[in-house]
Amino acid sequence: MHILFLSDNFPPETNAPATRLHEHAREWVRAGHRVTVVTCAPNFPEGRLLAGYRNEFVRRETIDGIEVVRVKTYIARNSGFGKRTLDYLSFLVSGTVGALFVERPDVVVSTSPQFFAGLAGWIVSFLRRKPFVFEVRDLWPASIAAVGAMRRGFVLKTLERLELFLYARADSIVVVTEAFQRDLVSRGVDPDKITVITNGVDLSTYAPTLRDPRAAERLGVKGKFVVGYLGTHGLAHALENVLDAAERLRDQDDVRFLFVGAGAARDGLVEAARRRGLTNVIFHPSQPKDAMPSVWSVCDVALVHLKNSPVFETVIPSKVFEAMGMGVPVLLCAPTGEISSIVERTSCGVHVPAEDPAALADAVLRLRDDPVERGRLADRARRAAPEYDRDALARRMAAVLSAQVPGAETRGESVTRLSEVR
């Protein structure tokens, strides 16, 4: 089976959409499928080209057996609605054109959160008369409204109509949470074409390891109790509340809040921490993917923080699964919902209310002062991780794709029926 996948994020970018697609596609190639990814030059989230790349009209390369076609787009930093919209629209045009020149695929897949990539996938599938599978990683545009990036009006209503159009036209829909599935069904989407395939973790990369002393020295946390926030610093994460918690703990000299990553809110957080004199808060830019296990190794707890909004009751940040794989206890500050149910069911961490700096600070001290409980949480995290093994999840998604391609088989094995992977 030849899978054509459209996404505006792909390695060497290291954000969650790029990682999910890369790890899925790598497993599909191992299973005998052919995979072509149409994407753009890597620049997320800073809007700067990564070393070794130019914003060319077409560039072809192969990554782990995956055929990658990079197309020219308008490049913008991951902040500011207008320029990001131009970025998205440019990928709609160039991604569509680039995909039309890919050797004949069997199925076309595209991914959110931005629906212009989804629209490009549908256009390509329509013109090439191939099945269209839409992967929904975020309830966009609802999440835009939730963070205050767009007021309700004509534009938002237009995007919602586009969203429902794509759901209706997709032959199959893959969502990453059960809450997303319920939301789509409540808005009239056929439940028989929706499959839930959560995010997960590459257990060959993220596994328990001893604290890396060189990483601790390099990151400035040697000998400290480390609360690690590793990932996107976005508007959805309400991270200013973490600074409030850090201010409450500024006299606890052994506690450090370690931020590693980038995003629309990062510059403001760095400036706010400097202005408030928070020497217990340390910022580092995004790290190469192969360096992340050593970064995780210096974390005593993994901080997962979300804005207090009903929209974020439905999401599952992928960093939870990386923490599980590394055997790092989770400190979750989020609305009660999909992610809190996972943390509570697996007993891999502690859940405190969203946007509550006092509760966050208290939880940090409790975890610091109770190494026995931390050990229990770490052990439960390790035991829960195989449930979210990325390779197994990739095989489930391959079955969904194959169900749209009559006669598709992998290594001579019959494809699992769609009903068996739900």
N, C-alpha and C positions, 0 to 999 in steps of 0.2 A: 504494500500500500504506500502511495506517495502522499505525504501530508504536507500541505502548504499552509504555513502559519504566519499571520501578520501581527506584529507587535512593535511598538515604538521603543521598547526596552529589551536589550539583550547584552550578555557579557561582551566586553569586560565591565559593563555596568554591573553593580552589585546590589541593586534594590530588589525587593521581593518579586515583582513581575519578571525581571530578567532571570533571577535565580530559579523560579518555578519553571519557566519555559525551558531554560537550558537543561535542568535536571530531568524534566520529563522527556524532552527531545533526545537527550543522550541515551536514555533507557529505550526509547522507541527505535533508535538506530541499532542498539545492541540486539534488540528483538528481531531485526531484519527488515524494518521499515525504512523507507527513504524519507528524509525530512528536509524541507527547504523553509527557511525563515526569512521573511522580508522585513527589514527593520531599517533604522537610520544610523548615522555615525554616532558612536557612543559619546554622550555629553551630559548625562543626567547625574546629579541634580543641579550642578553649577552652571550649566549652559556653556561649558568649555569643552572643546574636543579633547579626548583622552590621547595620551602620547601615542604616536604612530598612526594616527588617523587624520584624514581630511574629509571635508564635507563635499564628497564627489557625487556626480550624477549617478554613477553605478560603481560599486566595488563588490567583488565576490571573494569570499574566503571560506575555508572549512574549519570548523571548530568541533572537535570530538566527533567527527563524522557527519556533522550537521552542515548542510549547504546554506551559507549565509549570503543574502543579497542586501547590501546596504544602499539606500537611495538618499538623494539630496533633500534636505528639509530646511525650513527656517528654524534656527536654533535659538532657544530662549532658556533663561534660568527658570528653575521650578518655583517661581513666585511671580505674582502679577497676572491678573486675569487676561488682559488684552494680548500680551505677547505670547503667553502660553496657548491661547486659543489659536493664534496664527501658527504656532508650532504644530498643534494638533491638525489644523486644516491642511497644512502643507504635507503632512504625512498621509492624510486622506488622498490627496492628489498623487503624490509621487509613489506612495505605497501601492495604490491601485494600479498605476501604470507599470511599476516594476513587477508586480505579481502577474500581470497579463503576459509577460514575456518568460515566465518560468515554465519549464517543460511540463506537459499536461499532468496535473495532480489528480488524485482520486477524491480528496476531500479538502475543503478550505476551512480554516479555523482562524478566528481573531479573538482578541482579548480586550476587556476593559481594564482600568476604570474609565478611560476616556472613550466615548462612544464613536468618535470619528474613525478610530482604528476598526471598531466593529462595523461601521458603515462601509469602510473600504473592503472588509472581508465579504460582506454581503454582495456588494457590487461585483467583485471578482467572481464569486460563486454563481451569480446570476448570468454574467457574460460568458462564463466558461461552462455553465450548465452542470455544476457540481454541487454536492451537498454542502450546506453551511452549518458549522457548529460554532456557537457563540459561548465563549468562556467569560463568566461574569465574576470579576474579582472584587467589585465594589458596587454599591447601589448608587451609581452616578446617574443623574445629577443630584440625588437627594443629599449625598454627603457634601456637595458644594454648598448647598443652602445651610446645612447643619453647622458648618464652620464660619458662616457669615461672609463667604466669598462672593455670594450673589443674592440679590434680593428677589423675592418672588415677583414675577412679571412675565412679559412676553418671551424673553429669551429662555427663562427657566421652563416655561410651559412648552416651548418649542423643543427643547432638549428632552423633556419628558415624553413628548409625542414620538420623537426619534427613538427613544429607549423602547417604548412599547412596539413600535414598528419593527425593530430588530428582533425583539422577542417573538413576535408573530411570524416573521420570515425565517427564523432559524429552524433548521430541521431537528436540531438537538441543542440543548442548553446545559452547560456545566457551571454550577455555582459552587462557591467555596464554603458555604455554611448552610445549615438547615434553616436558619432564620431568613436567609436570602430566598430559599425555596418557598417558604411560607409567604413572603412578601410578594413574590411573582405570582403565585397561585391566587392570592387575595385580589390581585389586579387583573385576573382573567387569563393568565398564561396557562396553557395546557399542562397539567402536572405530569402527564405521561412522557413528556419530552425533556423533563428536568432531571438531572443527576447531580448529586452532591459529591464532590471530590475535594476534600479539605486541602489546605496547605500542609506541608510536612517538612521533613528534615533528611538530609543526606547523611545517613548514619556511618558511612565510610569516612566522612570528613569531621562530623561533629560527634565526638565521643569523649567520655570522661578522661581527663588528663590532669597531671599534677600542675600546680601553679608555676607559670613560666617566670622565673626571676628576672630574666632580661626584659620581658615585656612589662613586668611591674615597674622596673627601673625606668624604662623608656616612657611609660605612660604617667609616671609620677605618682604611683600608688604603692610603692614598696612599704611593707609593714602596716598597711592600712586595711580597715574593713571597707570593702568596695561595693557600692550600690551602682551597678552598671546599667546604663541606658544605651543600648547599641541598636542604631537604626535611624530611620527618617525622623528629623526634627520638624514636624509639620504642624499645621493649624489644627489638625484633628487631635493632637496629643496633649494640648493644654499644659505644656511643660513649664510655664511660669509658676505653676503650683509646686513643682519640684524645687524651684529656687526658694519658694516660701518655706518648704520643709527644711531645706538646707540651712536657711537662716535660723530656724529654730534649733538646729544642731551645730551651730558654728562653734560652740564651746567644746564639742566632742572631738578632740584633736585626732582621734584614731579613725574617724569616719570620713570617707570621700565619696562624692557623687561623680561618677565618671560618665561623661557624654562622648560617644563616638559616632559620628555620622554627619549628615548634612540635611538641608531642607529649608523651606521657606521661613521657618521661625528661628533658625540657628543664629543668625547675626544679631537679632534682637535679644536672644537669650545670653549670648556672650557679652553684649554690652550691658545688659541688666545685671549680670553677675559681677562684672567689673565695677559698675557704679555702686553696687551694694557691698563691695568688699568681701565677697564670698570666696575665700581662699580654699574652702572645702569642696568647691565645684571645679572640675577640670574638664576642658573641652579638647577633643582631638578630631581631626577631619576623618572622612570615610577612609577605611583601610582596605587594602587588596583582599580579595576573598580568601586567599590562602593564608592570610595573617589572622583571620578572625578566630580560629580555634585558640590561638595563644592569647588573644584579647579576652575571649570568654573565660579563659583559665584564671585570670586575675580577679574575676568577679565573685564575690561571696553570695550575692543575690542578683537576680535579673529583674530590673524594673520594667514593667509594662504599664504604660500610662495612656489613658484615653479621656477625651473631653466628655463631660457629663451631658450627654444628649441621647435621646431615644434611638437615633440612627446608629450610634456606636454600641448599642446593645446587640447588634447583629453581626459584628465583625470579629475576626480572630487574627490578631497580629501574628505574623509568621515567626517573630523572634521568640515566641513562647515555645515553639517546637525545637528551635536551636538550643534554647536553654535546657529543655528536656534531654536532648541528645548529649549535651555536655554534662548533665547531672548537676545543674545549677538551680537552686530553689527560685521560684517565681514570686515576686512581690507585685501583685496586680492591683492597680488603682484604676478602676473602670466601672461603668454602670453594670448592674446585675444583668446578665444575659448570656449570650453564646460562649464567650470566653471564660466568664466566671464559672459556668457550669463545667467546663473542661478542667479548670484548675481544681475545683472542688471534687469532681468525680475521681480524678487521678490522685488527689491529695499531694500535688507537686509544689504547692506554694500557699501563700496567704493572700486573701482578698480583702481590700479596704475600700471604702466608698470613693467614687470618682471626685476629683477636684477637692480633696480634703487634706490640706497640708499637715494639720495636726495629727490626723490618723496615720498619714504616711510616716511622719517623723517617729511616732510611737512604735509603729511596726518595725522600722529600721532598728530602733534600740532593742526591741524584744528579740529580733533575730540575731543581732550582734551578741546579745548577752546569753543566748541559749544555743551553744554549738551542737548540743545533742539533738535538739529539734531541727536545726539546719541539716544535720546529717540524715535524719529521717526523711525530710522533704527531698533532699538530693537523691536518696535511694529510690523514693517513689517516682521522682522525675525520670530517672534512668530506666525504671521498669515500664513506665508509660510510653517511652519514646518509640518502641517498635510498632506501636499502633499507628504511628504517623510516618512510617518509613516511606521516603519519597519514591523509591523504585517500585514498591507495591502500588502506590497511588498512581504512578505513571502507567502501570500495566492496566489498571482499572480504566484510566482515561483512554488508553489505546483501544480497549474493548468498546467504549462508547463511539469512538471514531469509526472503528471497523464495522460497527452495526449499521453505519450509513453507506457502506461500500459492499454491495453484493459479492459474495464469494471471497472476501478478504480473509487471508490466513497469514499466520506468522510461524515460520519454521515448520510448516506442515501441520500445525496444531489448529483446531477449530477455534474460532473466536468465541469468547465467553458471551453468552446472551446478555443483552442490556439489562434484563430483569434480574440477573444474577449479580450485578455490580452496584445495584442501588442500595 
